[in-house]
Amino acid sequence: MKLRHKEASASTHQTGAQLDVARLPIDGRTGQPMQPVAQPGYYPGFHTLDQQRFWDEATRKVVRKRVEDVPPIRFFTPEEARLMQAICDRILPQDDRDEEHKIPVLNAIDERLYEQRIDGYRFENMPPDHEAHRLGLQAIDEIAQCIYSHPFVELDQHAQDHVLQTIHDGEPPAAQAIWRKMSVEQFWLLLVQDVIDAYYAHPYAWDEIGFGGPAYPRGYMRLERGQPEPWEVNEQRYRWQAPPASLSDVYVAPDIEKQKQPSGQEGTH
C-alpha cells in the first residue's frame, strides 16, 4: 500500500491556482466552489466588536489586541513555521475566508510556545509542549516522506490529510523513534487543541458562530429556550460541503479503546 502511494505521489502536486480552487468549500445549494468572504458562517452581518462599548477597558484591550496586534513568529524557525502553517490549514481550513480576515492561528500558537504558557500540568508520557511540537513537526515530515517521498508542504490537501490521519488513528508509519519519546495520541490531542484554542479565541471566529463576546460587565439575560440576547442575531442557514479532494468531510469511526480521553482539563494535552 505504501508503494502504491509513493508511485502516485507525483500526481499530488498542483499549481497554485489549481490548488486554490481545489481547496475551496462547495456551496451546498449550487454545487459550485464558494469564493472566500470576509465573514463566513451562520450569522452574516454580526460583528462582536460592535459590542465593545459594553465591555470594561481591560477586556476591550485584550480583545482588540487579538485583531490589531498579531504577535510575530519567535518560536518556530522559518522552515518550521511554513510546515506548521500547512498543518494548521488542514486541521482547521480557512479557505472560505478572504486573506484580510484569516485568523492568525500559527502566530497565536507560536506566542504560547515562545512564552512557554501551559495549563499547569503535563502528562508523564509527553515532553514539555514546546518540545512536543518540534518533535511532532519532524515526525509529520518523516511520515510524508515515508508515504509520498515528498515533504509535507509539497503535498496536495488530500495527501496532507492522509498523513495527518495516520496520527489521528494512532498508526503512524514512520518516526517511531519520536513516538517512543512521546505518545502519538497525546500529541494529536495537543496539536488539535492548540489550533482550536487559537482559532476560537479570535473575534473573527466569534462573528462566525454568533458569540456576542465577553458578558462582563453587562451580563446575559436570556438564559432559557436558546433565545438570542438583544445584541445577538438569529442563526441563518449556511449550507456547505468540504472540497471533493478533502478527507475532512469523511466520518472516521473512532476506536473507543484507543481514543479514550485522558483525565484532566478538557481531556486534551
C-alpha positions in Angstrom: 0.0 0.0 0.0 2.8 2.4 0.8 4.4 1.6 -2.5 1.3 2.5 -4.3 1.1 5.8 -2.5 4.7 6.5 -3.4 4.1 5.7 -7.1 1.1 8.1 -7.1 3.0 10.9 -5.3 3.9 12.7 -8.5 0.2 13.3 -9.1 -0.2 15.1 -5.7 1.4 18.3 -7.0 -0.7 21.1 -8.4 -0.1 24.7 -9.5 -1.0 27.4 -7.0 -4.1 28.4 -9.0 -5.4 24.9 -9.3 -4.7 24.3 -5.6 -6.7 27.3 -4.6 -9.7 26.2 -6.4 -9.4 22.6 -5.1 -9.3 23.9 -1.5 -12.5 25.9 -1.7 -15.6 24.5 0.1 -18.6 23.7 -2.0 -21.9 25.7 -1.9 -24.5 23.2 -0.8 -27.1 24.8 -3.0 -25.3 25.3 -6.3 -22.6 22.7 -6.1 -20.0 25.3 -7.0 -16.9 26.4 -5.1 -17.6 29.1 -2.6 -15.4 32.2 -3.0 -13.7 33.5 0.1 -15.6 36.1 2.1 -14.8 38.4 5.0 -17.3 36.6 7.3 -18.3 33.0 6.6 -20.8 31.3 8.9 -24.3 31.3 10.1 -24.5 34.9 11.3 -23.9 37.3 8.4 -23.5 40.9 9.3 -22.9 40.2 13.0 -19.7 41.7 14.4 -18.7 41.0 18.0 -16.5 44.1 18.1 -19.6 46.3 17.7 -20.3 45.4 21.4 -17.0 46.6 22.7 -18.5 49.8 24.2 -20.3 47.5 26.8 -17.0 45.9 27.9 -14.7 47.3 30.6 -11.4 48.8 29.4 -9.2 45.8 30.4 -11.5 43.4 28.4 -11.7 45.7 25.4 -7.9 46.0 25.3 -7.4 42.2 25.4 -9.9 41.5 22.7 -8.8 44.3 20.4 -5.2 43.2 20.6 -6.1 39.9 19.1 -7.2 41.7 15.9 -4.8 44.7 15.8 -1.6 43.3 17.3 -0.8 40.0 15.7 2.3 38.6 17.5 5.4 37.9 15.4 6.8 34.4 14.9 9.5 33.9 17.5 9.4 30.3 18.5 9.3 28.4 15.2 12.1 28.6 12.7 11.1 29.8 9.2 11.0 26.2 7.9 9.0 25.0 11.0 6.6 27.9 10.6 5.9 27.0 7.0 5.3 23.4 7.9 3.2 24.3 10.9 1.1 26.7 8.8 0.4 23.9 6.3 -0.7 21.7 9.2 -3.0 24.3 10.7 -4.5 24.8 7.3 -5.5 21.2 7.2 -6.7 20.8 10.8 -8.9 23.9 10.6 -9.0 25.2 7.0 -9.8 28.9 6.4 -10.2 28.7 2.6 -13.7 30.2 3.0 -12.1 33.4 4.5 -10.5 36.2 2.4 -6.9 37.0 3.2 -7.7 40.1 5.3 -9.9 38.1 7.7 -7.9 34.9 8.1 -7.3 34.2 11.8 -3.6 34.0 12.7 -3.7 30.6 14.3 0.0 30.0 13.7 1.0 33.2 15.4 -1.1 32.5 18.5 0.4 29.0 18.9 3.9 30.4 18.4 3.4 33.0 21.1 2.2 30.4 23.6 5.2 28.2 22.9 7.6 31.1 22.9 6.3 32.3 26.3 6.0 28.6 27.5 2.5 29.1 28.7 0.9 25.9 29.9 -2.2 24.7 31.6 -0.2 23.9 34.8 0.2 20.2 34.3 1.8 17.7 31.8 1.2 14.1 31.1 4.0 11.8 32.1 4.2 10.3 28.6 4.7 13.7 27.0 7.7 16.2 26.9 7.1 19.9 27.5 4.7 21.4 24.9 7.4 23.3 23.1 9.5 20.1 22.7 6.4 18.1 21.7 5.6 20.4 18.9 9.1 20.4 17.5 9.2 16.6 17.6 5.8 16.4 16.1 6.7 18.6 13.1 9.7 16.3 12.5 7.6 13.2 12.7 4.9 14.6 10.3 7.6 15.3 7.7 9.0 11.8 8.2 5.6 10.3 7.6 5.1 12.4 4.5 8.4 11.2 3.1 7.7 7.6 4.0 4.3 7.6 2.2 4.8 10.1 -0.6 8.6 10.7 -0.9 8.0 14.4 -0.6 7.9 16.9 2.3 4.5 17.6 3.8 4.4 21.2 2.5 4.8 19.9 -1.1 1.7 17.6 -0.9 -1.8 18.4 -2.0 -4.6 18.6 0.5 -5.7 15.0 0.1 -2.2 13.7 0.7 -1.7 16.0 3.7 -5.0 14.9 5.2 -3.8 11.3 4.8 -0.6 12.0 6.6 -2.4 13.6 9.5 -5.0 10.9 9.6 -2.3 8.3 10.4 -1.5 10.3 13.5 -5.2 10.7 14.3 -5.6 6.9 14.0 -2.6 6.3 16.2 -0.9 4.3 13.5 1.9 6.5 12.0 4.0 4.5 9.5 7.3 6.4 10.4 9.2 8.4 13.0 9.0 5.5 15.5 12.0 6.9 17.4 9.9 10.1 18.1 6.9 8.2 19.2 9.0 6.3 21.7 9.6 9.8 23.2 6.0 10.8 23.3 2.5 9.4 22.9 1.1 9.8 19.4 -2.4 10.0 20.8 -1.5 12.8 23.2 0.4 14.7 20.6 -2.6 14.6 18.3 -4.8 16.0 21.1 -2.2 18.7 21.9 -2.0 19.7 18.2 -5.7 19.9 17.6 -6.5 21.6 20.9 -3.9 24.3 20.2 -5.3 25.0 16.8 -8.9 25.1 18.1 -8.0 27.3 21.1 -6.1 29.8 18.8 -9.0 30.0 16.3 -11.9 30.4 18.7 -10.2 32.9 20.9 -10.3 35.4 18.0 -13.2 37.8 17.5 -13.5 36.9 13.8 -14.4 33.3 14.9 -16.9 34.8 17.4 -18.6 36.6 14.4 -18.7 33.3 12.6 -20.5 31.5 15.5 -22.6 34.4 16.7 -20.9 34.8 20.0 -21.5 38.2 21.5 -18.2 38.4 23.2 -17.5 38.8 27.0 -20.6 39.2 29.0 -18.9 41.2 31.7 -20.0 43.7 33.0 -23.3 43.7 31.1 -24.2 40.0 31.7 -26.7 37.8 30.0 -30.5 38.0 30.5 -32.0 35.3 28.3 -30.8 32.0 29.9 -33.6 29.7 28.7 -35.0 28.4 25.4 -31.9 29.2 23.5 -33.1 32.7 22.6 -30.5 35.3 21.4 -29.7 38.2 23.6 -30.9 41.6 22.3 -27.5 42.4 20.9 -27.2 39.0 19.1 -28.8 37.8 15.9 -30.7 34.8 14.8 -28.9 31.9 13.1 -29.3 31.7 9.3 -28.9 28.7 7.0 -25.4 28.2 5.8 -25.0 25.1 3.6 -21.6 24.0 2.5 -19.6 20.8 1.8 -15.9 20.1 2.1 -13.8 20.2 -1.1 -14.1 16.9 -3.0 -10.4 16.1 -2.5 -10.5 16.6 1.2 -10.8 13.9 3.9 -12.3 16.4 6.3 -15.8 15.6 5.3 -15.3 11.8 5.8 -16.5 10.4 9.1 -14.0 8.2 10.7 -15.5 6.0 13.4 -13.2 6.1 16.5 -11.7 3.1 18.1 -13.2 3.6 21.6 -10.5 1.8 23.4 -7.7 3.7 21.6 -9.4 7.0 21.7 -10.3 7.2 25.4 -9.9 10.7 26.6 -7.4 11.2 29.4 -8.5 12.7 32.6 -7.7 16.4 33.2 -8.7 19.8 31.9 -10.5 19.5 28.6 -9.3 15.9 28.2 -6.5 17.1 25.9 -2.9 17.9 26.4 
